Amino acid sequence: MQSACTASAGVHTNPLPDGRASYHLLAERVAGAQRFLDLGCGDGSLLALLAGQGAKHLAGVNLSEGELSSAHARPELASAALYLGSAEELPFADNTFDAVVSHMTLLRMPDVEQVIAEAARVLTPNGRFVTSLAARPEPASGYDLFLTLTRSHFAACRAEHPLHRLGDPCTREDLNELLTPAGLAVVHWEQITLGTAVPVEQVWQAAVETYCDTALLEAGELDQLRAEFIARAPRLAPDGRLAPGERISIAVTELSEAEPGPAEPRGWR
């Protein structure tokens, strides 16, 4: 099913109470590394944070020419190696990076096993691989209500276009089965709830931006869905403020010791 959203949609919609967003959480988990590769780097937001942490070498790959242009326009990424292309075939030599990161993109890639094999290939021994994955929202939250209403609406009005399952259908065990054959250790797994309670209308707008399969709805149907959401939200938010309940899973793993490969990366600037 086609979607109207971009890779960066919803990324900063629900920051933590201290202002940190999901990008910050990934950056914190690779602090101290100096050579980074971002798989599906989008507009360069995560790479820019890593540059701010003092990283010496930054690289990214992305399939969207428009988002990559935005990344190139960031002054802090002037010396970064940014490539238009697929993560299934990386233009870098073995043992090039201390850390490889993937923000909300890994399980959307067509050949996940090949992407992971490539990530392991370009990592140095004991290099860190960190990925974030969409998770199902908190029960009885704003996003949970939105998706409950949307699913029933699609079932009645657009049976030929059922909604995707919410969140990446991947558990810690599933991810271990993908990572360990490539020589990556068993993952450290965290699930984090983002955001704080905000006005109901704000949750509605954020949900529409985040779960953009609503592009399949006609304008009148979207208005009806909004009316249903506003009518039912007070049961969850009697004071008019509703927690979005957005959750992500973060997996952290390291490459096991291996024989060193070529040290000079292909195409590194």
N, C-alpha and C positions, 0 to 999 in steps of 0.2 A: 504494500500500500504506500502510495506516495505521500509525502508530508511537505508542508510549506515552511517548516522551521529550518533555521540554520544551525550549524554545529555549536554555536555559542549561545543559542537561545536558552534563557533560564539560568545561566551559569551564576549570575550574581543576584538572582531574584530574592533569595532567602539567606542572607548572611547570618552568622552566629551573633549572639548578643554583643560580642566584642568587636563586631565589624568584619571578621574574617569570613571569606567565602571559600567555596570548595577548592579553588585554585591554591589558596594559601595552605590548606591542609596537605595537599600533595607536596608543595614546595618545602614545607616543614619536614617532611619525611625523607627528603633527600639532601637536607642541609649538610654542608661540609664537602659535598662532591664538587668537582671543578669542571667536568666535561659532561654535558647533558644532551640527550636526544629526546625530543617530544614527538611521539607518534600521533598524527592527527592534530597538529599544533594550532589549527584554526587561525585566529587573528593575532596570535603571539602573546596572549595575555599571560599564560603560565611562564613562557620563556622570559617575559619581561620581569616577572617576579623573581625568577632565578637569577637574572642579571643583577637585580637589586641585592641579592644575597652574596654577590661577589664571584659568581661563576666566571671562569676564564674562557670557556669554549661552549658555544650554544649552537644546536642544530635542530631542525624540524622538517617534517614532511607533511604534506597535506594535499588533498585532491581538489580543493576549491581554489581556483586562481584568484577569485575576489578576496577571500579571507587571507590568502598568502600575500596579496598586495598590501593589505592592512598591516600584516606583520612586518613586511619590508619597510613600511613607512614609520615604524617605531624607532626613534633615535637610539634607544638602548640596544636595539638589535641590528645596528648598522654593520657589525662584523659577523653576525650569525650566518650559518650555512643553512639556508632555507630552500627546500626543493619541492617542486610541484610533482607529485607522483604518489605511488602506492607504498604502503609500509611492508608489503609482501616481498619487495626487492629493494633493499636499502643501498644507497650509493656510498657506503662506507666500508672500510676494511674491518677485519676482526679486531677485537680488543681495543676499540676506539674510545668508548665512553665509560665513565664511572657510574652513570645512572641513566636509565631509560624510563620515561614517564608516559602515561597515556591517560588523558582525562576524559572519561565518559565516551570513549570511542572504540575501545578494544573489541567488544563483542558485536559491534556494528560492522566490522571489517569482514569481507567475504570469506577469507581463508585465515581463520584465527590461529590455527596451528602453525601456519607458515609465518605469520607475523611474529609469533612468540619465538619461533626458531631463529628468525632474523634478529630479534631483540637480544636473544642469548648470544648470538654470533658476534655482535658488535660490542657487547659488554666485556669489560675486563674481569678477570677472576675476582670473585667477591663483589662485583659491581651490583648495584641495587636496581631492581625493577619494581615500579610502583604504578598501580592503576586504580582508578576510581570507576565504580559501576553504579548505575541507577538501581535503587532498591524500592520496594513497595512502601507507600507512605504509612505513617502512623495510623492505626485504627482510630476512627471517630475524629479525624482531622479534616481540614478544609480540602486538601487534595484527595483524600479518601472519599469524601462526599462528592466531589466533582467527578471523579471517575466512576463512582457508582451510578450517578445520574446519567453520565454520558454513555455508559455501556447500555443501559436500558433504552435510552433514546435511539442509539444506533440499532439496537435489536429490532425496534419497532419501525424505524424509518429508513435504515440503510443496511439491511441484512446482508447485502452483497459486499459491504465494506466493514466487516467487524473490526473493532479496535484491537491494537496490539495488546498483549499482556503487559501490565504495568511493571516496569523495571526489567532489568536484564535477567532472563531465566537462568541464573547461575548461582550456585552455592559455593561455599569455601571448598567443599570436596570436588565439585565440578572443576573449579579453577586449578586445584592441585593436579587433577588428571591431565589438564592441558599444559601445565608448567613443568612438572617434574620430568617428562620425557626429554625436554630441551636442556636439562641440567640445572634447572632452577629449584631452589629449596622449597619446602612446604611453606605456604604463605602465613604471614601474620595478618589476621582478618579483623577489621573494625567496622562497625556500623554506626553512623553518626546522623543525628537528626539536625537539620538546618532550620534556621529561622525562629522567630518569636511571634507571639500573637499580634495581629494587625487588624485594621478594619475589614469587615467581610468583603466589601467591594474590592479592596486591594488584593485579597486572596483570589477572588474570582478572576481579576485581570491577570495575575501571575499564573494561574492555572491554565487559562486560555493560551498564554504565551508558551508555557512549558509543554503542555500536551496538545500540540497543534494539529492533531488529526481532526480537530473540529473544522479545519478548512474544507472538509467534505460536506459540512452542513450548509444548508441554505441560510440566508440572513434571518429569516423568520424563525427557523428552528433554533438558531443560536440564541435569539432573544427569548424563546420559550425555555431553553435550558437555563439561561441566566435567571429568569423568574423563578424557576423551581429551586435553583441554588439559593437565592436570596430568601425564599420562603422557608427553606428547611434549615438554613445555617443557624438561626437563633437557638435551635435545640442543642447545638454544640457550643454556642457562644452567646449566652444570655446577656453579657455585658457589651455585645456588639463587636468584640475582638475575637478573632479566630486564629488558631495556630495552623499554618499551612501543613505541617507534618511531613515536609520533604525529607527523605532519607537517602543517603548514599552509603555504599560499602567501599572501603579502601583496603586493597591487598598490597602487602609489602613482602618482597622475596629477594633473595640474592643468588647470583650465579655461583655454582660450586667451583672449586679450584679446577683449572684446566691447563692444558699445554698452551703457552702463549702463541698467538698467531701474528700475522703481519702488523706492524705498528703504524704504518703510514696510511691514513684514511684516503680513500678515493674522493676527489673533488672537495676536500676540506680547504676552506679559505683562510 
